[in-house]
Amino acid sequence: MTEAQKPADISAVISELEKVVQDKPNNVMARHHLGLVYRQVGRVDEAIVQLEKAIELDNQSMESMINLGAIFFDRGDTERAMELNERALSISPDMAEAHVNIGLIRQHRNEVDQAVKCYSKALQIDPKLITAWINLTSAYTMLEDDVKAVDAARQAVTLEPDSPMARNNLAVALYFKGDFAESQRNMEKASELGYSVDPRFVDALKAKLA
């Protein structure tokens, strides 16, 4: 939580948005943002209500579809998450974030080849979308394509050198490629940046470097 997102500040934002929704129940953006803030503070059921209402009021509300899909994905309801992201894509086929989300759902279902296609499509639309590079790294790792995994991970790190997830993914990809020393450097950097590196990975890497 950043300094600008202290609990007291969030409570004030929630109160303000709730008042707007009460006074103007058809205000789509107020409901959308209230849903996002509810999710942020763990009031997930209320977040769902607000995002669903935003979509009901505006059937072109792609951002609400994307965020509602993320909630259902977190809850393990991949069918509903897929439906919402596909609906967003039917409105805007070039919505890179939706392609990434569908890729993540397919990867979760172990449809990894299809996931790679989704991430690649997202990157055709937005080559700087780091979430696509990060997810592509893990997909290639699952497919045991270590060269492509490292290439994707390097792209992510180039875009955001201080991304803990990107650094960890690069460390893992390098490990499977056999570049243990560089893997260790990136693992240590990921840890410095606050990533909780898997102790089993740490032990495995130490064994390779011993």
PERA-V924450 format. One record per residue. N is the residue number from 1. RES is the residue in one letter. SS is DSSP state (H for helix, E for strand, - for the rest). Layout:
N/RES/SS  N/RES/SS
This chain:
1/M/-  2/T/-  3/E/H  4/A/H  5/Q/H  6/K/-  7/P/H  8/A/H  9/D/H  10/I/H  11/S/H  12/A/H  13/V/H  14/I/H  15/S/H  16/E/H  17/L/H  18/E/H  19/K/H  20/V/H  21/V/H  22/Q/H  23/D/H  24/K/-  25/P/-  26/N/-  27/N/-  28/V/H  29/M/H  30/A/H  31/R/H  32/H/H  33/H/H  34/L/H  35/G/H  36/L/H  37/V/H  38/Y/H  39/R/H  40/Q/H  41/V/-  42/G/-  43/R/-  44/V/H  45/D/H  46/E/H  47/A/H  48/I/H  49/V/H  50/Q/H  51/L/H  52/E/H  53/K/H  54/A/H  55/I/H  56/E/H  57/L/H  58/D/-  59/N/-  60/Q/-  61/S/-  62/M/H  63/E/H  64/S/H  65/M/H  66/I/H  67/N/H  68/L/H  69/G/H  70/A/H  71/I/H  72/F/H  73/F/H  74/D/H  75/R/-  76/G/-  77/D/-  78/T/H  79/E/H  80/R/H  81/A/H  82/M/H  83/E/H  84/L/H  85/N/H  86/E/H  87/R/H  88/A/H  89/L/H  90/S/H  91/I/H  92/S/-  93/P/-  94/D/-  95/M/-  96/A/H  97/E/H  98/A/H  99/H/H  100/V/H  101/N/H  102/I/H  103/G/H  104/L/H  105/I/H  106/R/H  107/Q/H  108/H/H  109/R/-  110/N/-  111/E/-  112/V/H  113/D/H  114/Q/H  115/A/H  116/V/H  117/K/H  118/C/H  119/Y/H  120/S/H  121/K/H  122/A/H  123/L/H  124/Q/H  125/I/H  126/D/-  127/P/-  128/K/-  129/L/-  130/I/H  131/T/H  132/A/H  133/W/H  134/I/H  135/N/H  136/L/H  137/T/H  138/S/H  139/A/H  140/Y/H  141/T/H  142/M/H  143/L/-  144/E/-  145/D/-  146/D/H  147/V/H  148/K/H  149/A/H  150/V/H  151/D/H  152/A/H  153/A/H  154/R/H  155/Q/H  156/A/H  157/V/H  158/T/H  159/L/H  160/E/-  161/P/-  162/D/-  163/S/-  164/P/H  165/M/H  166/A/H  167/R/H  168/N/H  169/N/H  170/L/H  171/A/H  172/V/H  173/A/H  174/L/H  175/Y/H  176/F/H  177/K/H  178/G/-  179/D/-  180/F/H  181/A/H  182/E/H  183/S/H  184/Q/H  185/R/H  186/N/H  187/M/H  188/E/H  189/K/H  190/A/H  191/S/H  192/E/H  193/L/-  194/G/-  195/Y/-  196/S/-  197/V/-  198/D/-  199/P/H  200/R/H  201/F/H  202/V/H  203/D/H  204/A/H  205/L/H  206/K/H  207/A/H  208/K/H  209/L/H  210/A/-
